[in-house]
Amino acid sequence: MNIGSYFRLEGVLVAGAVSLYVQARDGALWNIGLLKNVGHLLQSNVIVEGIRTGAEAMAVNWIEAGEPIQRALSVAAM
């Protein structure tokens, strides 16, 4: 994906010293900056969409809680 392209990321929202990050399934930490009113989502699975601004950074347009992948897979298998 190129810088400036629209990007969708799924992972766990974690807090850093000066920013928020999404830890993707491959272990990469994506810097999503500081967002207001998302404290309740910390340590939760989230889905984030926005514009890629760097190697592992993005400007967030949208964030929401996501269902854990294991639960989604088990429901799909039923």
KEDO-341531 format. One line per 3 residues: number of its first residue (from 0); their letters; for each residue x, y, z of N, C-alpha, C, O. Coordinates in Angstrom, 3 decimals, padded with zeros to 6 digits. Atoms other than C-alpha are relative to their C-alpha. Layout:
% KEDO-341531
NUM = a = X/Y/Z/X/Y/Z/X/Y/Z/X/Y/Z  ...
This chain:
% KEDO-341531
0 = mni = 000.833/-001.179/000.000/000.000/000.000/000.000/000.881/001.246/000.000/001.895/001.303/000.695  -000.755/-001.238/000.116/001.248/003.447/-000.878/-000.447/001.029/001.030/-001.600/001.034/001.462  000.343/-001.116/-000.879/001.380/006.456/001.414/-001.017/000.870/-000.726/-000.851/001.181/-001.906
3 = gsy = 001.078/-000.778/000.582/-001.768/008.495/000.817/-001.181/-000.837/-000.418/-002.221/-000.290/-000.785  001.104/000.868/000.384/-003.925/005.470/000.059/-000.907/-000.282/001.200/-000.476/-000.216/002.351  000.964/000.342/-001.039/-007.055/004.532/002.003/000.359/-001.379/000.525/000.725/-002.263/-000.249
6 = frl = -000.532/001.203/-000.633/-006.263/001.760/004.464/-000.955/-000.473/001.092/-001.528/000.344/001.813  000.809/000.602/-001.061/-008.198/-000.612/006.739/000.905/-000.926/000.801/001.660/-001.719/000.239  -000.877/000.749/-000.889/-006.503/-002.173/009.745/-000.820/-000.602/001.129/-001.690/000.062/001.691
9 = egv = 000.644/000.664/-001.123/-007.693/-004.690/012.331/001.076/-000.445/000.977/002.117/-000.961/000.569  -000.956/000.389/-001.027/-005.912/-005.322/015.629/-000.469/000.437/001.371/-001.652/000.707/001.575  000.292/-000.363/-001.381/-005.742/-004.453/019.324/000.467/001.426/000.241/001.598/001.772/-000.102
12 = lva = -000.343/-001.384/-000.299/-005.794/-000.806/020.453/000.812/000.049/001.291/000.364/-000.432/002.332  -000.867/-000.118/-001.172/-002.917/-000.055/022.842/000.468/001.448/000.136/000.567/002.186/-000.844  -000.462/-001.358/-000.279/-001.704/003.131/024.501/001.514/000.008/000.111/002.103/-000.869/000.743
15 = gav = -001.427/-000.227/-000.138/001.858/004.350/024.140/000.233/001.207/000.886/-000.714/001.761/001.444  -000.330/-001.148/-000.857/003.658/007.114/026.015/-000.612/001.295/-000.526/-001.057/002.123/000.269  000.493/-001.259/000.557/002.518/009.862/023.623/-001.034/-000.189/-001.105/-001.461/000.798/-001.705
18 = sly = 000.899/000.252/001.112/000.169/008.197/021.118/-000.762/-001.300/000.219/-000.464/-002.065/001.136  000.712/001.276/000.019/-002.279/005.388/020.471/000.511/-000.822/-001.172/000.920/-000.282/-002.200  -000.483/000.919/001.024/-001.318/002.336/018.448/-000.999/-001.132/-000.184/-001.734/-001.486/000.737
21 = vqa = 000.738/001.237/000.266/-003.070/-000.589/016.810/001.047/-001.066/-000.270/001.866/-000.937/-001.181  -000.915/001.111/000.221/-001.147/-003.824/017.125/-000.695/-000.984/-000.926/-001.672/-001.632/-000.550  000.581/000.879/001.011/-001.906/-005.786/013.980/000.300/-001.457/000.322/001.124/-001.760/001.185
24 = rdg = -000.188/001.441/-000.239/-002.088/-009.568/013.844/001.430/-000.454/-000.251/001.892/-001.418/000.359  -001.388/000.383/000.279/001.439/-009.711/012.414/000.979/000.583/001.016/002.188/000.388/000.888  -000.838/-000.551/-001.057/002.747/-007.863/015.499/000.435/001.437/-000.215/000.955/002.064/000.708
27 = alw = -000.396/-001.389/000.283/003.377/-004.500/013.805/-000.849/000.974/000.801/-002.053/000.773/000.958  000.712/-001.060/-000.712/002.445/-001.411/015.823/-000.220/001.168/-000.954/000.741/001.744/-001.462  000.349/-001.106/000.887/000.627/001.211/013.740/-000.380/001.207/000.838/-001.291/001.130/001.662
30 = nig = 000.281/-001.245/-000.704/000.653/004.771/015.079/-001.265/000.620/-000.581/-001.336/000.887/-001.781  001.231/-000.640/000.472/-002.847/006.260/014.884/-000.209/001.363/000.651/-001.275/001.962/000.507  000.083/-001.330/-000.590/-002.129/009.447/016.841/-000.828/000.010/001.270/-001.066/-001.026/001.890
33 = llk = 000.827/-000.161/-001.192/-004.218/010.813/019.676/-001.448/000.179/-000.423/-001.758/001.059/-001.226  001.424/-000.082/000.300/-007.967/010.254/019.484/-000.765/000.203/001.301/-000.416/-000.378/002.328  000.831/-000.219/-001.178/-010.592/011.491/021.918/-001.091/-001.063/000.066/-001.509/-001.603/-000.959
36 = nvg = 001.152/000.872/-000.252/-013.284/009.266/023.436/000.172/-001.429/-000.507/-000.797/-002.050/-000.943  -000.210/001.398/000.375/-011.687/005.916/022.607/000.633/-000.794/001.145/001.026/-001.945/000.955  -000.601/000.681/-001.146/-010.352/005.043/026.075/-000.674/-001.309/000.339/-000.022/-002.247/000.797
39 = hll = 000.731/001.240/-000.293/-013.058/002.421/026.485/000.367/-001.135/-000.953/000.039/-002.293/-000.691  -000.395/001.022/000.971/-011.620/000.583/023.462/001.415/-000.536/000.235/001.840/-001.470/-000.445  -001.363/000.474/-000.257/-008.106/000.157/024.914/000.012/-001.480/000.330/-000.854/-001.971/001.054
42 = qsn = -000.181/001.442/-000.172/-006.935/-003.468/024.885/-001.149/-000.804/-000.605/-001.354/-001.964/-000.248  001.092/000.682/000.703/-009.921/-004.341/022.666/000.359/-000.154/-001.467/001.200/000.571/-001.998  -000.155/000.141/001.447/-010.051/-005.582/019.116/-000.739/001.146/-000.664/-001.889/001.431/-000.328
45 = viv = 000.593/-001.131/000.702/-010.726/-002.652/016.814/000.216/-000.137/-001.504/001.093/-000.862/-001.975  -000.137/-000.145/001.445/-011.206/-001.922/013.143/000.183/001.488/-000.242/-000.618/002.301/000.218  -000.351/-001.397/000.234/-009.619/001.317/011.947/000.100/000.224/-001.502/000.672/-000.594/-002.222
48 = egi = -000.147/-000.374/001.404/-009.926/003.021/008.576/000.515/001.419/-000.083/000.134/002.273/000.719  -000.538/-001.346/000.179/-008.014/006.040/007.355/001.003/000.046/-001.133/001.108/-000.879/-001.938  -000.992/-000.244/001.045/-005.289/007.427/005.134/001.380/-000.334/000.540/001.768/000.131/001.611
51 = rtg = -001.357/000.359/-000.411/-001.821/005.933/005.344/000.910/001.208/-000.127/000.996/001.823/-001.190  -000.841/-001.197/-000.014/000.621/008.682/006.340/001.484/-000.320/000.143/002.314/000.587/000.070  -001.393/000.391/-000.155/003.843/006.724/006.836/000.138/-001.503/-000.065/-000.822/-002.218/-000.354
54 = aea = -000.270/001.431/000.082/005.468/003.313/006.964/-000.953/-000.806/000.886/-001.497/-001.820/000.448  000.941/000.660/-000.906/003.375/002.285/009.974/-000.772/001.059/000.769/-000.833/001.037/001.999  000.779/-001.086/-000.595/001.231/005.363/010.588/-001.199/000.300/-000.888/-001.139/000.140/-002.107
57 = mav = 001.185/-000.356/000.767/-002.244/006.456/009.561/-000.797/001.087/000.696/-000.803/001.181/001.924  000.931/-001.015/-000.487/-004.651/009.385/009.942/-001.375/-000.647/000.008/-001.898/-001.007/-001.047  001.229/000.774/-000.164/-007.836/007.816/011.278/-001.223/000.800/-000.408/-001.405/001.942/000.013
60 = nwi = 001.305/-000.559/000.352/-011.194/008.564/009.698/-001.105/-000.657/000.818/-002.138/-000.043/001.085  001.064/000.781/-000.610/-013.138/005.865/011.525/000.602/-001.103/000.847/001.575/-001.736/000.438  -000.447/001.089/-000.868/-012.663/003.431/014.432/-001.212/-000.592/000.695/-002.116/000.140/001.098
63 = eag = 001.074/000.649/-000.754/-014.978/000.883/016.024/000.519/-001.292/000.608/001.528/-001.845/000.171  -000.356/001.271/-000.624/-014.813/-002.149/018.269/-000.265/-001.118/-000.991/-001.261/-001.100/-001.715  000.152/001.141/000.886/-014.337/-005.375/016.366/-000.149/-001.269/000.799/000.299/-001.351/001.943
66 = epi = 000.176/001.287/-000.655/-015.280/-008.906/017.229/001.311/-000.768/-000.052/001.974/-000.779/-001.089  -001.231/000.799/000.032/-012.350/-011.115/018.243/-000.034/-001.018/-001.137/-001.065/-001.644/-001.381  -000.059/000.858/001.189/-011.222/-013.155/015.238/-000.367/-001.444/000.316/-001.019/-002.102/-000.494
69 = qra = 000.326/001.391/-000.347/-011.512/-016.490/017.053/-001.499/-000.183/000.116/-002.033/-001.186/-000.359  001.439/000.100/-000.151/-015.148/-015.823/017.943/-000.685/000.076/-001.371/-001.621/-000.677/-001.637  000.575/-000.126/001.331/-015.950/-014.724/014.382/000.183/-001.284/-000.801/-000.725/-001.711/-001.513
72 = lsv = -000.242/001.250/000.730/-014.354/-017.871/012.968/-000.846/-001.139/000.544/-001.349/-001.950/-000.233  000.783/001.090/-000.575/-016.152/-020.184/015.395/-001.476/000.139/-000.357/-002.151/-000.867/-000.574  001.386/-000.210/000.382/-019.532/-018.598/014.592/-000.185/-000.345/-001.466/-001.205/-000.931/-001.827
75 = aam = 000.074/000.299/001.416/-018.841/-018.899/010.857/000.037/-001.498/-000.273/-000.535/-001.968/-001.257  -000.118/001.445/000.192/-018.020/-022.584/011.252/-001.271/-000.748/000.394/-001.460/-001.900/000.004  001.241/000.668/-000.460/-021.391/-023.357/012.868/-000.988/-000.195/-001.078/-002.066/-000.738/-000.837
